[in-house]
Amino acid sequence: MKNRIECSESACKWTGTESEMKQKKDPEFSFAYTYVCPKCGNDTYYELAAPIQCERVDHINQLIKIIASYGRKFFDHKGTIATMEKDAKGKVWFVDEYTRRRIYVAYKGEWRGFHHGGTLRNLVEDFYAYIKTGEQIDIRLLAFKGFRTDGSNIWGYPPKDAVKMRKDALKLPCCKEY
């Protein structure tokens, strides 16, 4: 795995690899280039430790891929898919696919860099609960129908895609039909 880096600019916190950074001519040396953050242009960054491999995190990342492959493709931005990860201290992070920021999901305040709304934030909090405690996710939360009688759902996924997505998600140990 390539070394992952995070921009040191507190307002940015972009995460990625050095190969994803932009090259910029060094102002001091005309023959040299420096790597800068593709989001904010900052040239200072630090390496992130590799995330801890964990079975529950793998289950949730598989679920995120399933959600990203249907309907409106939540958690997918131009082929970049969001992920969950656990660090060496046991903290669980969500890596947003659009902003590319690592978001500490146990934080109860505003999640800076999370570009989805409250419904998906609640789902990510359920992902966190599964990773930490093993509490399975209610399949009805995926493209929730609510009290809609026309077959639609609050995510705006086509009904056929929502059914297929739930069927695929039920194959994973992190989801349960209640």
N, C-alpha and C positions, 0 to 999 in steps of 0.2 A: 504494500500500500504506500502511496506517495505521502510525504509529510504534509500534514494539514497545517494551515496557518490562519491566523485571525488578525485583521487590521487593528492597530493599536488606537485608532481614533475612536473615542468613546461614543460619538454620535453615529458611527458607521458599523463597526464590529463585523464586517464582512468576513465570511469564512470560505476557504477553498484551498487550492494548491498553488505552488509557485508558477506552474505552467499556465494557470488561468489568469495570472496577473498581467498587466500591460507593461510594456517596456517604454522607458522614457529616457531621452538623452540626458546624461549627467551634465549639469551646468558648469561644473569645475573642469571636467575633462571631456574634450570634444570627441574622443575615441571610445568613451565608455557609456554604458547604459545602466540604468537602475530600474528595479521593478517597483511598480506602484499599484496600489489598490485600484481595481477596475471600477469601483463604485465612487470613491471619493478622491482618488489621486494621492493619498497619503503614502509615503515611502517607508514607514516604520510598521513593523508587524512582529508577531512572535509565533513560535511553533506551538501547536496543540499536541498534547499527548494522545496517543492512539486510544480510541474508545474501547472500553471493556466489552468483550464478546459475551453475550448473555442470551440464553434461549428465549426469554420473554421479550427482549428487545427485538430479536429476530422475528418473532411472531408478529409484533406490532408493525415492523417495517414491511413485512409481507402484506399485512392488512392495508397499510398506506398505499402500497403498489396496486393492490386490487381496487381501492377507491379511486386512485389516479387513472385507472385504465377504462373507466366507464363514464358515461354521461358527460357532465361539464368538466370532468377531469380535475376535481379538487385535489390539492397537494401536488400538482404537476404544473410546471412553468417552462415551456419550451424544452421539454425533455429532462429538466432537472426535477427530481422527485424529492419531496421533504423526507426527513428521516428523524428517528428518535435515537438517542445514544446515551450511554451511561459512562461516566468518567471513573477514574481510579478511586475517588472519594465516595462513590455511590450516588452522586448527583445525576439526575436525569435531565437531559436537554432535548429540545425540539429544534431541529435545524430547518428554518423556513426556506421553502424552495424559491421564493421570489426575492426576498431581501438577503438571503444567504446568511442570516444572523443565527447564532446559537441562542436559544431562549430557555432560561431556567424555569421549568414548568411548575415547580413547587411554589414559586413566587405568587402571592395573592393579589398584587397590584397590577398596574398596566404592564402588559408584555410588549416592550419596545421591539419593533422589528417583526411582530406577528401581523401579517397583513390580512388575515381572515377575520370573520366576524365572531360573534359570541357563540353561535351554534357549534362551529368547528373548534372554538377554544374549549368548550365543554367536552367535546369528543376527545381532544388532546389530553384534557385532564383525566378522562376515563382511561386513555392509553397509559398515562402515568400511574394510575391506580392499579392497572393490570401488571405493569412492570414491577411496582413496589410490593404488591400484596398478592397478586395472582387472581384478583377479583375479575371474573370474565365480563366482557362487554355485551350488553343486551343488543341483539341483532336489530331490534326495532329502532335503535338510535341511528342506524345507517339509512340515510334518505327517509327520515321519519315521516310517516303519513299523517299523523295527528288525527284531527277530526275531519279531514278532507274526504268527501264522498265521491269525487271525480277521479280517484286513482292517482292523483298527483302527490308530490311530497315537498317538504320545505326546502330541499336542496335544488329543486328544479330539474332533477334527473328524469329522463324519459322513464315511464313505468316499467317497460321491458328491461331497460338497463339496471334499474334499481333492484328488480327481482333477481337478475343474473348476478349482480354484485353481492347481494345478500347470500345467495346460494354458494358462491365462491368463498365468501367470508366465513360461512359456517363450517367449512372444511378445516379452518384453523382452530387451534386449541384456545385462542384468546377470545373467541366469540361463542355465545350461547343463545339458544332460542328459549325464551321464557314463556 
